[in-house]
Amino acid sequence: MKRVDDFRLQFGRHELVPIMIGGMGVDISTAALALEVARLGGVGHISDAMVPTVADRRFKTHYVRDKLKRYKHNVANSDKSEVKFDLGELAEAQRLHVGRTMEAKRGPGLVFVNCMEKLTMNAPRETLQVRLKAALDAGVEGITLSAGLHLGSFALIEDHPRFRDAKLGIIVSSLRALQLFLRKTARLQRLPDYVVVEGPLAGGHLGFGMDWAQYDLATITAEIQAWLKKEELNIPLIAAGGIFTGGDAVGFLENGAAAVQVSTRFTITEECGLPADVKQEYFKAGEEDIVVNTLSPTGYPMRMLKHCPAIGSGIRPNCEAFGYLLEGGNCAYITAYYKALEANPDTKTLSVEDKTCLCTHMRNFDCWTCGHYTYRLKDTTRRLADGNYQLLTAEHVFRDYQFSNGQQIALPD
Ligand SMILES: Cc1cc2nc3c(=O)[nH]c(=O)nc-3n(C[C@H](O)[C@H](O)[C@H](O)COP(=O)(O)O)c2cc1C
């Protein structure tokens, strides 16, 4: 019986353990987690979601406070058109977050950054371009473009000196999305270095509609693989979403995937950015607690624990401080908030049912997004005398994927 360790992911001169840890915003996949994975010989991701906010937390900068100060006069206004990010500050925050992480990197693996296109930041093109260029400036080894079609993203950095040397990949959930991307970027003569095929059991936002349950990762991966072969395109495929054991991973590697991208198993590791009490919520979750809903203002369905504080919360939009999902001065949460306020003008505790203020709740770790198999996390550890579950190290989980046989899961000592 084969183990993950019998396979290798070849990226140019790098020979890697074929395990990639997915980017989990906002700072759930921390620099510490990505660095540990790189030390172990895999590929770790940080995420640049809400990067000024993350930089403030990591480096005691004041990007959020300063932005709020600039736009405080607009807080009660539902029109957020004037609330913009300072592109110089955004670049600085990104260079800090990425640069400091790269400086600390040790070992044979790689550190990539996950960039969500759907963080439109009231100036989608400009802000994404700044984030991508600053990440390349700061020495990131690869960029994974996620959440959004990214049809113009490669062109935003085509004049950057590292455009052809850094690894660039995209996340897709269908062959059609990949075909569109390749058609749109053909003139650049630059294929993605890898394609993450993300199925419907992943955490975070899903690249499917609410009919997600009708799709399955193995089928989509096989379809994309067959098409690439027909077109004689040699792009490594990385399967993601619901790969819970080493045996699951081997199944994909034997069928031609170059690597797997995994995340859920790492949400309860010491290095993960979620607060300790939230990690216990992930452990405790039953299958019935995990839902896919349409609360995200991005328009993509999102998977989360159904009792997380973000659901039903009616806080005032915080766009002057955050505003990462603004587009044309609006966000679907603003619309939902003012609609709820109009319907309940006298209420003291407003509840907004249609959407959630994702910026605020991700920032506060109150939106507990998770993968479908989160309910199996309790089976990967031991129960302590106080009733809590024992946290694992990233090394333990990584090595379990790498060396376990079949569906076995190694419990901690
Ligand atoms: C808590 C959590 C947050 C996530 N956030 C993001 C994100 O910000 N961007 C992204 O591209 N994918 C995100 N994902 C998806 C993962 O990167 C990954 O592709 C997927 O969850 C892998 O499946 P698994 O969790 O079943 O292992 C997130 C996943 C989890 C569990």
Ligand as a Chemical Component Dictionary entry (heavy atoms), coordinates in Angstrom:
data_LIG
# 
_chem_comp.id                   LIG 
_chem_comp.type                 NON-POLYMER 
_chem_comp.pdbx_formal_charge   0 
_chem_comp.three_letter_code    LIG 
# 
loop_
_chem_comp_atom.comp_id 
_chem_comp_atom.atom_id 
_chem_comp_atom.alt_atom_id 
_chem_comp_atom.type_symbol 
_chem_comp_atom.charge 
_chem_comp_atom.model_Cartn_x 
_chem_comp_atom.model_Cartn_y 
_chem_comp_atom.model_Cartn_z 
_chem_comp_atom.pdbx_ordinal 
LIG C1  C1  C 0 -11.052 27.826 8.054  1  
LIG C2  C2  C 0 -10.847 27.854 6.577  2  
LIG C3  C3  C 0 -10.647 29.061 5.932  3  
LIG C4  C4  C 0 -10.391 29.089 4.548  4  
LIG N1  N1  N 0 -10.152 30.286 3.946  5  
LIG C5  C5  C 0 -9.801  30.308 2.640  6  
LIG C6  C6  C 0 -9.394  31.520 2.022  7  
LIG O1  O1  O 0 -9.349  32.579 2.652  8  
LIG N2  N2  N 0 -9.049  31.484 0.708  9  
LIG C7  C7  C 0 -9.075  30.313 -0.019 10 
LIG O2  O2  O 0 -8.734  30.314 -1.202 11 
LIG N3  N3  N 0 -9.453  29.160 0.547  12 
LIG C8  C8  C 0 -9.802  29.134 1.851  13 
LIG N4  N4  N 0 -10.128 27.935 2.439  14 
LIG C9  C9  C 0 -10.099 26.714 1.607  15 
LIG C10 C10 C 0 -8.781  25.970 1.799  16 
LIG O3  O3  O 0 -7.688  26.754 1.437  17 
LIG C11 C11 C 0 -8.684  24.606 1.082  18 
LIG O4  O4  O 0 -8.609  24.723 -0.315 19 
LIG C12 C12 C 0 -9.793  23.631 1.415  20 
LIG O5  O5  O 0 -10.449 23.909 2.618  21 
LIG C13 C13 C 0 -9.195  22.238 1.473  22 
LIG O6  O6  O 0 -10.132 21.301 1.917  23 
LIG P1  P1  P 0 -10.118 20.711 3.399  24 
LIG O7  O7  O 0 -10.340 21.858 4.320  25 
LIG O8  O8  O 0 -11.248 19.724 3.400  26 
LIG O9  O9  O 0 -8.787  20.054 3.638  27 
LIG C14 C14 C 0 -10.376 27.888 3.809  28 
LIG C15 C15 C 0 -10.584 26.683 4.478  29 
LIG C16 C16 C 0 -10.809 26.645 5.840  30 
LIG C17 C17 C 0 -11.006 25.318 6.520  31 
# 
loop_
_chem_comp_bond.comp_id 
_chem_comp_bond.atom_id_1 
_chem_comp_bond.atom_id_2 
_chem_comp_bond.value_order 
_chem_comp_bond.pdbx_ordinal 
LIG C1  C2  SING 1  
LIG C2  C3  SING 2  
LIG C2  C16 DOUB 3  
LIG C3  C4  DOUB 4  
LIG C4  N1  SING 5  
LIG C4  C14 SING 6  
LIG N1  C5  DOUB 7  
LIG C5  C6  SING 8  
LIG C5  C8  SING 9  
LIG C6  O1  DOUB 10 
LIG C6  N2  SING 11 
LIG N2  C7  SING 12 
LIG C7  O2  DOUB 13 
LIG C7  N3  SING 14 
LIG N3  C8  DOUB 15 
LIG C8  N4  SING 16 
LIG N4  C9  SING 17 
LIG N4  C14 SING 18 
LIG C9  C10 SING 19 
LIG C10 O3  SING 20 
LIG C10 C11 SING 21 
LIG C11 O4  SING 22 
LIG C11 C12 SING 23 
LIG C12 O5  SING 24 
LIG C12 C13 SING 25 
LIG C13 O6  SING 26 
LIG O6  P1  SING 27 
LIG P1  O7  DOUB 28 
LIG P1  O8  SING 29 
LIG P1  O9  SING 30 
LIG C14 C15 DOUB 31 
LIG C15 C16 SING 32 
LIG C16 C17 SING 33 
# 
